[in-house]
Amino acid sequence: TPTHSAVVQDLNRRGIPDVFVNTGGAAFDNPRRYPMTFPYFPSYIVEAKAMGYYINKTSSLKGKRACLMYQDGEFGANAKTGFKAAGINFAEETSYYSGQQLAGFQSQVTTLARAQCELVVFFGVTSATAVLLGTAAKAGFKPTWMVTSVGSDPDIIGALAGSKALLNDVYVPSWIEPIQNTKNAYVKQMKVIADRAKLPWNFYTYYGINTAYVLAQALESAGPNLTRKGFVEALEENASSFRSAAVVPMRFSKSSHQGLTGFYMGQYDAAGNVDRLTKYIMVATSSSSGKAKKAAYRPAGPTKKLLP
């Protein structure tokens, strides 16, 4: 988010399409201020609202003493905005600054343990998740964990913490078809693309191929005589029809550049795979008010020309 924040004004001033920003920072959904910027991820506010919805609707979680740990800055601020809108009150809150994970999280784990937290929601990057789960395990602190979709890549967790098994039973929202579900047409074909390119098959290659597929559809919908104005209009007018491995709707219009609009709730197994827990999805806006809502959504299958 800080990296893109440094250039977003200049890109918009120069009229350069700024497409599929790789962050959940809610500030980028602002067509009036950033008419050329189009996020792709659901925002961190939407994610917190979805987490809050699931916690409130799940009897095994609703009664637990819930606590929050978050990264300082817009990441954490967006999370707190979303949880407030969802009506979630935390018994304890603690935070860390970007890079602090290099020094360890003993202080934060001690704070959470002393507060007798039974459910800890963590809004942070993957490297911080690895340190937090590892530190808690060594300290014998064993709450139920819920982490963000952008902060729990199992390959990175495994490399940093020594084992993907630290993620076992950890709740995580997700907006994309689980990567291990190779029976799914999107996953199956995207894995072929990665294999042909001799790329590792992980979330980053999966996400990259999926994003490229959406981008190709956006370019095609803009027509053969491509212009910046025509490309932006194509995104705002046709995005709802773009196909992808995302299992939630995408929303672009002249008044909203929200991108993907929600999540399902998943849970990691010991191998680092996400099992989908909810058949329904939870959708929300990035506003500071309004809760997530339960919805049903069946995405269209891939086009015949997905494979090169």
C-alpha positions, 0 to 999 in steps of 0.5 A: 500500500505505501509503495502504490500510494507514492505513485497513485496521484502521479499516474492519475494526473498523467491519465495512465490507467492504473489497473488491478492494484495489488493491495487491499487498501480501501483508499484506492477505491475513489473514482473521483480522486483516482479515476484511472485506478482500479483495485482488484483485491477486496479491500481490507475493510471488506475483509474485516466485515466478512470476518466479523460476519462469520464470527457473529454467525458461528456459535463456536467463535461468537462466545470466545474472548476475541482479540486483535493484532494488526499492522500499524498504518492503513492496513490496521486502520482499515481493519479496525474500521471494518470490525467496528462496522461489523459490531465486533468488540475486542477484549484486547488489541495490540499492534506491530510496525512494519519490519518489527517481526524481525525482532520478534513478537514476544511482547505482543504474544505476552499481551494476548496471553495475559488478556486470556484471548481465546480467538486472535484475529491477525491483520498483518503480512505473511512474514509477520504471521509466521513469526506470530504463530511460531512465537505463540507455539513456543510460548504454549499460547494456543488460541483459535487463530483467524488471519487475513487472506494476504497474510498467510501464504503457506509456502512462505510460512513453511520456509520461515517457520519450518512447517506449514503445519503451524497453519493447521485449523487457522481460519482465513477468508478467501476470494479465489477457488482453492489452489489445490482443487485441480478439478476446477476448470480454472485451477486445472488450466492455470496450472497447465500454464504455470507448468508450461512456463516452468513456474512454481505452482503457488498462490503468487503464480496462480494469482498472477495468471488469474489477473492476467486472464482478467486483464486480457478480457478487459483489453479485448472488451475495449476493442481493436482501437485501444485508447486509455479512455476506451480502456477505462470505459470498458472496465467500468461498463463490462467488468461484471462479465469478466470471468476468473477463478474469483468466486465473488463478484467484481464491481466497477462503475463510474461511481465505484472502483471497488474491485472484488466484493467479498469472501468465503470463509476457509480453514487451513489444514496441516498441509497448508491447503485451504478448505472452503467452509462456507458455500455462501459468500460474504459481500460488503462495500468499503464504506465505514458503515454497513455490515457484510451480507450473506450472498450466493454466487456462481461464477461462469466457467472459463472461456475456451481460449484460456490456454495459450 
